[in-house]
Amino acid sequence: MPKIYFIDVTNRDTVQASRISLAKLQKTMLNVYLGEMGVHQSEFAFPFTRHEHNYIRANLELKELGAMGSLILEGWCRAIVSDVSGALPTGVRDLNLSISTSDQMIAKKFQGKLDRVRVIKEMVEAVACAKNGGARTVGVNAEDASRTDLGYLIEFAQAAKEAGADRVRYCDTLGYDNPMSIYQRIKTLAERVGIPVEQHCHNDLGMAVANSVAGARGAIDGGVDAYINTSVNGLGERAGQADLLSCILAIRFARGMEGYEIADSINLLAAYKLAQYAAYAFDVPIPINQPGVGANAFAHEAGIHADGALKDRRNYELYDCELLGTCELVDSTTVEETPSRRIITTGEYGGLAGFKHVYENLGIPFPDDESAERVLELVRYANGHTQLPLTDDELCLIARYPEQIRKVLTITP
């Protein structure tokens, strides 16, 4: 039976949202955590953009050195030959190529430069360029697929498959679909074309998670693998996207999902750490009611709820907090949130003595002051780069992979 894979797009779609952004080091840490969690793929960069090149090459090196587990690092391009030819020299070998397909966008976004025929032609040429240039996998993105005529969408997907694409991405760009409509449209697309389908759902109407799960069911019921696009904590453009953890929990615990299997070896114990880091790096707090990782996700106060939870946690909890690494049962009446991770304050203006003390507490000694000074210099630059206190894991990554982090921190015009 076909399976479900996760492609997280935090480092591409979320970072391009208005008012929020990440430093290159923070994007790198998210890739490390996504790898620890067992996510299939990270859409981690715009490889045709020059200021991303050092970050891209360093992350590919970190991947080869084992810092990101089995995580696939995939780049996003417009479905035009110039983007693809500019991306391939960076070493990225997994690409998603995007072009608009709805009549609305063809008419009002392209404004006469492209029509339906030329949209497909541009896409096919871009896929051929990627494949001929050595790309391992190529996904083709139909932007605004939910408002695209289904007959044309099938024609577009068939052309992508014949050109050598490995997947087609169904983009509910405006959050227009509902669970019933996206299920039927993706099921029909899967049956007619026979190509794996990604679900890329935005949350403008508050249905991104439901639409993603329903779309994945449609793909699998149509006979193909499903790839769900997610972001950490649901952050993204406008009202956000499908939250990674919420989608995983829905597939694991929702009614009727028993026969649908996640292919990725998901480590849910990493979920809380990933969510906390994303909130810290984006400076966007986790909502108190966020599924799984919100402060109230396992809190019970109302009389009948508290009474029922004390008698059996299954009365009011579908899954255990321990599963996610979020909280621990303190006594028979209290659920206490895991204490926040300690923030390390050595950084831009730190001295050698304090720096060595911090790293000794992390279990990382230095053989001499000269080697410590080299890492201290990187720590100072990293803190100046992010303008936030560096976390334990950031400090550890810098010490373990100093040359790659030096590239991450180097941006030259």
N, C-alpha and C positions, 0 to 999 in steps of 0.2 A: 504494500500500500504506500502511496506517496506520503511524504513527511513535511513537517514545518521547520523552517530555518529562520533565524533572526538576523537582520541586517540593521545595525544601529547607525543612525545618521546624525547623531548629536554633533559630531565634529565637522559636519558639512552644512546640514540644513539649519540646525539650531544656531550655530555661530553666525549665520548670515541674517538672523532675526534682528529687528530693531531693538536698540537699547541694551543688548547683552552681547558679550564676546568672551573669548578665552585667549590667553597667551599660548604660545606654541608649547611651552613646557606643560601647561595644564591640559592641552589637547593630548599630549604624549601620555600623561598620567591616565587620562580617560581610556586610552587604548590599552594601557597596562591592566587597568581594572576590568575592562570588557573582556580581555583575554583571560583574566583570572576567573571571571564569571562563566566562561565557556561560550560566549556569543560567537556565532559563525563568522560574522564579517563586520567591519567598521568602514563606513564611508568617511574616510579620514581627511580628505584634502581636495583642493582644486589643483591638479598637477600641471595645468597649463599656466598657472599664476607664478611669476618669478619669486615673489617673497615667500612662497611655500616650499621652495626647492630644498633648502637645507633641512627643514623640518621633515620633509618627505623622505629624503635619503637617510637621515638619522633614524627615523622610525622603521624604515625597511631594514636597516642594520640591526636595530634592537629586536625586530621580529626574528631575524636570522640567528641572533644570539640567544633566543629563547625567552626574552622578556615579556612576550605577549601570548605565550601559549600557541594554540592553533588558530588564533584570530587571523582572518584574511584582511589585508589592508587594500581598500578599493577606492579609486579616485573618481570624481564626478566631472564630466565635461558636457558642454553643449554638443549636440549631435552634428558637429561640423568638422570637416577634415582638419582645419587649422588648429582647433583645440586638441584633437587627438594626436596630431603630429607633434604638437608642442608638449604633450603629456608624456609620451612614450620614452623620451630620453631620460626622464627622472628615474626610471626603473620600475614604475608602477606597471603591473601586469594584469590587474583586474580593474575593469572600468565600467561605469554606467554612463550612458550617453542619452541626453535629454533633449526633447523637442516637443513643442505644443501641438496638439492634435484636434482640439475642439474648433468648430467653425467660429465661435466667439473670438478665440485667440488668433486663429489664422487671419481673420478679417481685421481685428482691432489691435492686435499686438504686432503682427508682421506687416500690416497696412499695405497689402498688395505686393510685397516682395516675394511671398510664397503663397501657393495654393495647395490643395490636398495632394496633387500629384507631386509637386516639388518638395513638399514635406517628406514624403516617403523617399524620394530620390536623395535628398540631403542625408536622411538617416541611413540609407543603404550604403552610401559612399563612406560615411563615417565608420560604420561597422566594418566595412572592407578594409579601411585604413588601419583600424585597430587590430583586426585579425592578421593582416599582412605584416603588421609591425611587431607581432609576437605576443599579443594579449592572450592570457590564459582563458579568462572569462569576460564576456561582454553582456551587460544588461542594457536593454533599450527602454527608455522612460517615455511613456505617453503622458505628457503634462496635460492636466485637465481632462483626463480620460473619462471621469464621471459625467462630464458634459459633452462628450464626443459621441457622435452617431455610432451605434454599436456595429453596424455593417462596415463603416469605415475603420473602426478600431480593429475589427477582425482582419481587414485587408492590410492594415498597418502592421499588425502582429505577424501575419503570415509572411510579409515581405522581410520583416526583421529575422524571422526564423530561417528563411531561405538564404539570407545574407550571412548567416552563421552566428546570430545572437543566441545566447544561452538562456536568457530570460526576457520577459517583457514586464515593465513596471506599470501597474495601473495606478495612476496618481489621482486621488480624490483631492485635488489641489485646494479646493474651496470648502471641503467638508460637506459637500452637497448630497452625497449618497446617504442612504439609511441601511441598516443591516440586511433588510430583505432585498433591496434593489442591488446592492453590491454583490450579495451572494449570487443572485441570478445572472447578473452581467458577467461576473468572473467565471462562473461555471460554464456559461455559454462560450465565452472566449477560450477557456481551457479545452472544452470538447471540440470546438471547431478548428483550433490551431494546433493543439497538442504541444504547447510550450509552457514551461514553468512560469508562474505568475507571481510577481511581487505586489503587495498591498502597501500603498504609501498614503496614509490617511491623515488629514488635518482635522482639527478639533473645533472648527468654527461653530458648529451646532452641538458640540458636546458629545459626539458619537464616535470619536476616532478609535477608541479601543474596541467598542462593539463592532464597528465596521471592519476593522482589521481582522478580528477573529472570524466574523461572518465571511469575509472575503477569502480567508485562508480555507475555511470549510468549502466554499464554492470551488476553489482551485482543486482541492483534494477530491471532492466528489466528482469533479470533471476529469480526474485521472492524472493530474500533474502535481509536482511538488509546489508548495507555497512558501513564499519568502515574505515575512512581515517586517516592514520598516518601522523602527521605533526611535524614540529619543529618551534619554535618562530624565526621569521626573516629568516627562511629557512636555518639556520645554521646546519651543520652536516658534516659527513665524506666526504672528497674530495670536490666536488662541492656543497655539501649540499643536502637538502631534500625539500619536499613540504612545503612551508611557510603556517603556520596556517591561518593567516588573508587572504592571497591571495585565499586560497581554499574556505573560507567562503564567500568572496566577489564574487567569480566566481559562486558559487551555488546560491547566492542571486540575482545576477544581470546579468549573462551571458545569451545570447540567448538560448532558448530551455530548460532552467532549471526550468521553472515555476512549473512543476509537481513533482519536486524532493524536498522532505522536510527534513530539518535538525531537528533531534529529540531533540537535546540539546537546552536548553533555553539560547542561546548565548546573552551575554551582550556586544555589540560592544563598548560601552562607555569605557570599560576596555582595549580596544585593544592598545591604544597609550601608556598607562602606562606600560603594559606588554612588549611591544616592546622596550620601552626606558630602562626598567630595564634589560632586557636580553642584550641589547647592552652595557650597563654600566657594568654589572657583567662579561660578556665575554670579555669586552674591545675590542669589534668589532663594529665600528660605523654602524648605519643604512645607507644604500646607499641613496643618494639623490633622486633616482628614485624608491625607494621601494613602492609598491602598498599600498595605504591607509595611511602609516605612514612616508614615506619619505618627506624630506623638500620641494620637488617640486611636491608632489602628487596633490596639489591643486593650483599650481602656474601657472599664465598665463602671458606671455610677448609678444609673437609674435602678430602682429597687428590684424590679423583676429581672432586669439584665444581670445585675450583680449577683442576685440569688441564684439565677440559672447558671451563670459562669462558674460560681463556686462549687455547685453540685457536679457539673461536668462542663469543661471548657467547650466541648462540641455543641453545647446548647446555643452559644453565640459566637463561635469562631469556626470558620471553615478550615483553617490551617493554623499551625502553631507558630508563635513568634520566634521560637528557637530555630525553625526552619530557615528563617531569613537572616539570622544573626542580628535581630533588631532589639530584642529585649529578653529579660530573664525573669522567671517567677521568683519573687523575693519571699513571700509568705502566702498563706492561704487567702489573703484578702487584697493583695496589692500586685499590680503588674508595673514594674519599674522599667523605664526606658534605659537602654544601655548608655552609660556616660559618654559624653562627647570625647572624641579623640583629642589627645593632648597636642597643643600647637607649639611647635618649636620656634624660638624667637631669634636664634642666630641667623644672621643675614647680611644685609648690605653694609652695615657698619660694625659687624661683629669682630672681636679679636680672637687670636689663636687659642688662648686658654679656654675661653667660653666655648669656642667651636669644638675643641677636642673633648671637653666635658660632655657636650651634647652627643657627639658621636660615640663616646664610650658608653653612654646610657643606651644607645641604640645597638650596642654590641659590635661596633665597627672601629677597631683600633688602627692607628697609623704607625708604621715602623719608625718614622722620624719626622721632624718638624718640616722638612722640605716637602715631603709627599703630602703632609697635612695642609701646607700653605697652598699647594696646587689645587686641592679640592676646595679649600676655603675661598679662593678666588672665584671659582665657579659658583659657589653658594652665594657670594656677594652679588655677582652678576644676575643670578637667578632671582634673588629677592628684589633687585632693582628692576628686573624684567616683569615680574608679576605684581609688585607693590603689595604683596600679601605675605604674612608669615609663612615660611615653608613648612610643610607637613613632614612627618616622619618618613613617609613613603617617598616623597620628593627628594628628601635628603639622601635616603638610601639609594635611589636611582642615580643620583648625581655621583655618589661615591663609587658605585659599581661600574658605571659606563661613562666616565668623564669625557672621552673623546666624542662620543655621540651627542652628549648633552651640550658640549661646546658648539657643535653644529646647530643644534636646536636653538641655542641662544644667539646665534650669529645671523643677523639680518643686514645685508649690504645692498645699497641701491644700485 
